[in-house]
Amino acid sequence: MRTLSILMIVAVLLATFTFGCAEEKEKEPIKIGVLAPLTGAPARAGNAMANAAKMAEEDINKKGGLLGRPVKIIVYDTEDKPETGKLVAERAILQDKVVALAGIFRSEVAMVVAEVAADNKIPLIVSTAQTPAYAKLVEKDHNRYKYLFRSTTNATILGNQLTNFIMDYLAPKYGVKKIAFLTEDVLWARGLTKIETERLKARGFEVKSWLVPLGVTELPEMKEMEEWGADVIFPVFSSDNGYLVTKTWKDLKINAILLGVNNPIASPEAWEKTEGRCEYETTAFASVVIKYPVTDEVVPWAERYISKYGVEGINQAADVYESLQVLFQAIEKAGTTDADKLVEVLENNEFEVLRGKIKFSKKNHDHMAWLGPPYKIESPLGGPIGQWQLVDGEPKVVVVWPEGVGNPDDWKMPPWVKIE
């Protein structure tokens, strides 16, 4: 009898311990990793990505978390280096036990981390890196790379808008014929330059390109472009060396329109950082920067970001926030953090995010931005095409393209530029 009583007590204790462990596990946070360059040339963008990740964590936990559990976003510094990206991705998965990864600024980092995610069968939603090569992995080997998704556009979408402005407005109005690409020597920028060069040549434009290494302190290439007779210098820059492009153009009064993908000039700090030299430069701007209401959520989110961090929320911040919104919704729809079930949900649903809807192509898992509004059309390097101008004595971004969003006739020729 005594033995039976002891056995019953042990059984009750074991059941209590097991239940307690299960209950404790249910309350453990769901961990998601965000990879961002907190140091290195694009640290400004990386820290904005980290800020947005923190906002997303706070917002979802205010709603009660996911599946009855709190959410913990862990930000890892890639240092803007592929080898560091690989190391921190492995640490996130193997040591910290994240259920998914998001973020990534540099395309070269994305390509390395893609292999880590595929090896470990962990969903990866790239928020910012734009190389078309990333999506081709899924297209070529879906079984291995089905865990890879991209919640932004690839490099071709943004380039198309800018070259459309050249072809459909500047060329007929001002006689623009010669386009010089000044391209940062990184994967996404080379890819964009190649594609847009082909588009421009097909329309009869003369095109020449110059590659610029990361971290340069001078740009003699811009005088070479002027001597070649460029009508438009088309920068393709995501690092802070974009400021050097602008300063060189204005200080030397280069006789060419400056229009392209110059990410630092798309920031609200550009006027101050360049001491007004960005006046007349044309690039793509994020709706969260210029507070353009592509959805009802954009302006309140932008103002909340400023209130929280004391600076404007740049486009890469919004991109990371949106990729996390997608993951949150996918986990809720799946009712689990199981990777294969998350892939199924991601492939077969669309997701409401800050700047529209996101829907992934089943062919290559790129966001289908070409569907147009209400789907998200902005890239990490901007959306509407605008020009920095002084309006009533105050610096302002004047949106000029596409038609219907902006008025191309509001665009102004730099006063020292003469197109022959």
Secondary structure as the mmCIF struct_conf table of DSSP 4:
data_model
#
loop_
_struct_conf.conf_type_id
_struct_conf.id
_struct_conf.beg_label_comp_id
_struct_conf.beg_label_asym_id
_struct_conf.beg_label_seq_id
_struct_conf.end_label_comp_id
_struct_conf.end_label_asym_id
_struct_conf.end_label_seq_id
HELX_RH_AL_P HELX_RH_AL_P1 ARG A 2 LYS A 27
BEND BEND1 GLU A 28 GLU A 28
HELX_LH_PP_P HELX_LH_PP_P1 PRO A 29 PRO A 29
STRN STRN1 ILE A 30 ALA A 36
BEND BEND2 LEU A 38 GLY A 40
TURN_TY1_P TURN_TY1_P1 ALA A 41 PRO A 42
HELX_RH_AL_P HELX_RH_AL_P2 ALA A 43 LYS A 62
TURN_TY1_P TURN_TY1_P2 LYS A 63 GLY A 64
STRN STRN2 LEU A 66 LEU A 66
TURN_TY1_P TURN_TY1_P3 LEU A 67 GLY A 68
STRN STRN3 ARG A 69 ARG A 69
STRN STRN4 VAL A 71 ASP A 77
TURN_TY1_P TURN_TY1_P4 GLU A 79 ASP A 80
HELX_RH_AL_P HELX_RH_AL_P3 PRO A 82 GLU A 90
HELX_RH_PI_P HELX_RH_PI_P1 ARG A 91 GLN A 95
BEND BEND3 ASP A 96 ASP A 96
BEND BEND4 VAL A 99 VAL A 99
STRN STRN5 ALA A 100 GLY A 103
HELX_RH_AL_P HELX_RH_AL_P4 SER A 107 ASN A 120
TURN_TY1_P TURN_TY1_P5 LYS A 121 LYS A 121
STRN STRN6 LEU A 124 VAL A 126
BEND BEND5 SER A 127 THR A 128
HELX_RH_AL_P HELX_RH_AL_P5 PRO A 132 LYS A 140
HELX_RH_AL_P HELX_RH_AL_P6 HIS A 142 TYR A 145
TURN_TY1_P TURN_TY1_P6 LYS A 146 TYR A 147
STRN STRN7 LEU A 148 ARG A 150
BEND BEND6 SER A 151 THR A 152
HELX_RH_AL_P HELX_RH_AL_P7 ALA A 155 PHE A 165
HELX_RH_PI_P HELX_RH_PI_P2 ILE A 166 LEU A 170
HELX_RH_AL_P HELX_RH_AL_P8 ALA A 171 TYR A 174
STRN STRN8 LYS A 178 GLU A 184
BEND BEND7 ASP A 185 VAL A 186
HELX_RH_AL_P HELX_RH_AL_P9 LEU A 187 ALA A 202
TURN_TY1_P TURN_TY1_P7 ARG A 203 GLY A 204
STRN STRN9 GLU A 206 VAL A 212
TURN_TY1_P TURN_TY1_P8 LEU A 214 GLY A 215
BEND BEND8 THR A 217 THR A 217
TURN_TY1_P TURN_TY1_P9 PRO A 220 PRO A 220
HELX_RH_AL_P HELX_RH_AL_P10 GLU A 221 TRP A 228
TURN_TY1_P TURN_TY1_P10 GLY A 229 GLY A 229
BEND BEND9 ASP A 231 ASP A 231
STRN STRN10 VAL A 232 PHE A 237
BEND BEND10 SER A 239 SER A 239
TURN_TY1_P TURN_TY1_P11 ASP A 240 ASN A 241
HELX_RH_AL_P HELX_RH_AL_P11 GLY A 242 ASP A 251
TURN_TY1_P TURN_TY1_P12 LEU A 252 LYS A 253
BEND BEND11 ASN A 255 ALA A 256
STRN STRN11 ILE A 257 LEU A 258
STRN STRN12 LEU A 259 LEU A 259
BEND BEND12 GLY A 260 GLY A 260
STRN STRN13 VAL A 261 ASN A 262
HELX_RH_3T_P HELX_RH_3T_P1 ASN A 263 ALA A 266
BEND BEND13 SER A 267 SER A 267
TURN_TY1_P TURN_TY1_P13 PRO A 268 GLU A 269
HELX_RH_AL_P HELX_RH_AL_P12 ALA A 270 LYS A 273
TURN_TY1_P TURN_TY1_P14 THR A 274 TYR A 280
STRN STRN14 THR A 282 ALA A 284
HELX_RH_AL_P HELX_RH_AL_P13 SER A 287 ILE A 290
TURN_TY1_P TURN_TY1_P15 LYS A 291 LYS A 291
BEND BEND14 VAL A 294 THR A 295
TURN_TY1_P TURN_TY1_P16 ASP A 296 GLU A 297
HELX_RH_AL_P HELX_RH_AL_P14 VAL A 298 TYR A 309
BEND BEND15 GLY A 310 VAL A 311
HELX_RH_AL_P HELX_RH_AL_P15 ASN A 315 ALA A 334
TURN_TY1_P TURN_TY1_P17 GLY A 335 GLY A 335
BEND BEND16 THR A 336 THR A 336
HELX_RH_AL_P HELX_RH_AL_P16 ALA A 339 ASN A 348
STRN STRN15 GLU A 350 VAL A 353
TURN_TY1_P TURN_TY1_P18 LEU A 354 ARG A 355
STRN STRN16 GLY A 356 LYS A 359
STRN STRN17 PHE A 360 PHE A 360
TURN_TY1_P TURN_TY1_P19 LYS A 362 ASN A 364
STRN STRN18 ASP A 366 HIS A 367
HELX_RH_3T_P HELX_RH_3T_P2 ALA A 369 LEU A 371
TURN_TY1_P TURN_TY1_P20 PRO A 373 PRO A 374
STRN STRN19 TYR A 375 TYR A 375
STRN STRN20 SER A 379 SER A 379
TURN_TY1_P TURN_TY1_P21 PRO A 380 LEU A 381
STRN STRN21 GLY A 382 GLY A 382
BEND BEND17 GLY A 383 PRO A 384
STRN STRN22 ILE A 385 VAL A 391
TURN_TY1_P TURN_TY1_P22 ASP A 392 GLY A 393
STRN STRN23 GLU A 394 TRP A 401
BEND BEND18 PRO A 402 PRO A 402
STRN STRN24 GLU A 403 GLU A 403
TURN_TY1_P TURN_TY1_P23 GLY A 404 VAL A 405
STRN STRN25 GLY A 406 GLY A 406
HELX_RH_3T_P HELX_RH_3T_P3 PRO A 408 ASP A 410
TURN_TY1_P TURN_TY1_P24 PRO A 415 TRP A 416
#
